Amino acid sequence: MPRRELPLLDLRVIPRRAAKQGSHMKSREEAMQILEAFDLTRSYRAAARLAGCAPLTVRRLAQKRAEGRLGDGNRRSVPSKIDPYRPKIEEWVRQTRGNVRADVCHRKLSAMGFAGSERTVRRAVARAKDAYRRGNRRVFRPWIAEPGMSAQWDWADAGPIIGARRVYLFCAWLAWSRFRVVIPVRNRRQETVIACLDRAMRAFGGAPTYWLTDNERTITTGHVANLPVRHPLMVSFGAWYGVTVATCERADPQTEGGSEATVRIAKGDLVPTDANLLPEYGS
């Protein structure tokens, strides 16, 4: 069978791919990494191997830095109508701890002479909130508890309904041993709280140094200079049992995560639901 000759490929009709496409579109973080590798090696090829790019990219970035053109290049910022009002937006964001609403800001700015749209204000508020959160980011560290040092309690309001009356679940948590106590009660009055605390300590086998809970009226009567004022009966309770009743920060459930987890477990295990998975388990 005779061999068929294949036609020659005409390279002239194939469009050339843009050489080093995307090498000039490095982000600022990538550019800093490339320049850092170049500063350590002082070699285009070695820096390219470390940064995972082409040597020409390293040389171009190094030349731009030497000429002072490493910034935004030819980009120029376009002034916006919202620019004179950005300090005021940042002030509102700080005052509300990042909870101010964009529509409220737009109404206030309109009264101050702002003639732009609400969409412009929303973008400015979102940028200010993002900067505020990055500057006030909360850092969580592991809490190393000591034996007998701390215990927490909280309430589960979604208890079962027995005899047409709602039942509240008193949920206590001993920090070091993760020992949990759940007590169903009819109300959340102060004498009920003290009785539940006594029962929990008897289940613990001793009294902890600190009892931590929320700022309820049965525990804290108010705040003076952001300091909680304890109810006199709870002060007497602490003196009788030799414990200190402490309260967490207001609207900050992260400071008592153990009791919050106990509440979730109590709701999942003790509150009746429509789904019964008991037949699905072997034992």
Residue pairs with C-beta under 8 A, 6 or more apart in sequence:
20 54
20 56
20 57
23 53
23 54
23 56
23 57
23 60
24 60
26 34
26 53
26 57
26 61
30 51
30 53
31 61
31 70
33 51
34 47
34 51
34 53
34 57
34 58
34 61
35 61
35 62
35 65
37 46
37 47
37 50
37 51
37 58
38 44
38 47
38 58
38 61
38 62
40 47
40 50
41 47
41 50
44 55
44 56
44 58
44 59
44 62
45 55
47 55
47 58
48 54
48 55
48 57
48 58
51 58
61 70
64 70
80 116
80 120
81 114
81 115
81 116
81 120
82 89
82 114
82 116
82 120
82 121
82 123
82 124
85 109
85 112
85 114
85 124
86 124
86 128
88 109
88 112
89 105
89 109
89 121
89 124
89 125
89 128
90 128
90 131
90 132
92 100
92 105
92 108
93 100
93 125
93 128
93 129
93 132
94 132
97 132
97 136
98 129
98 132
98 133
98 136
100 125
101 125
102 118
102 121
102 122
102 125
102 126
103 118
105 121
105 125
106 114
106 118
106 121
106 122
109 121
114 121
140 254
143 175
145 175
145 176
146 176
147 176
147 177
148 176
148 206
148 208
148 209
149 175
149 176
149 208
149 209
149 210
150 175
150 176
150 208
150 209
150 210
150 212
151 172
151 173
151 174
151 175
151 200
151 204
151 208
151 210
151 211
151 212
152 172
152 173
152 175
152 211
152 212
152 213
152 256
152 258
152 259
152 262
153 170
153 171
153 172
153 173
153 196
153 197
153 200
153 211
153 212
153 213
153 259
154 171
154 213
154 214
154 256
154 259
154 260
154 262
154 263
155 168
155 169
155 170
155 171
155 188
155 263
156 168
156 169
156 171
156 263
156 266
156 267
156 271
157 166
157 168
158 267
158 271
159 166
159 167
159 168
159 169
159 184
159 270
159 271
160 167
160 184
160 270
160 271
160 272
161 167
165 186
167 184
167 185
167 186
168 184
168 185
168 186
168 187
168 188
169 182
169 183
169 184
169 185
169 263
169 266
169 267
169 270
169 271
170 181
170 182
170 183
170 184
170 185
170 193
170 196
170 200
171 180
171 181
171 182
171 259
171 262
171 263
171 266
172 180
172 181
172 182
172 183
172 196
172 197
172 200
172 259
172 262
173 179
173 180
173 181
173 258
173 259
173 261
173 262
174 180
174 204
174 208
175 258
178 258
179 203
179 204
180 262
180 265
181 199
181 200
181 203
181 204
182 262
182 266
182 270
183 196
183 199
183 200
184 270
185 192
185 196
186 192
188 216
188 218
189 218
190 218
190 231
190 233
190 234
193 218
193 219
194 233
194 237
197 211
197 237
197 241
198 241
201 207
201 208
201 241
207 241
207 242
207 243
208 243
209 243
209 244
210 243
210 244
210 245
210 246
211 238
211 243
211 244
211 245
211 246
212 246
212 247
212 248
212 255
212 256
212 259
213 219
213 245
213 246
213 247
213 248
213 256
213 259
214 247
214 248
214 256
215 223
215 228
215 247
215 248
215 250
217 231
218 231
218 234
219 230
219 231
219 234
219 245
219 247
220 228
220 229
220 230
220 231
220 247
221 229
221 230
221 231
222 228
222 229
223 229
223 250
228 247
230 245
234 245
235 245
237 243
237 245
238 244
238 245
248 255
248 256
249 255
253 260
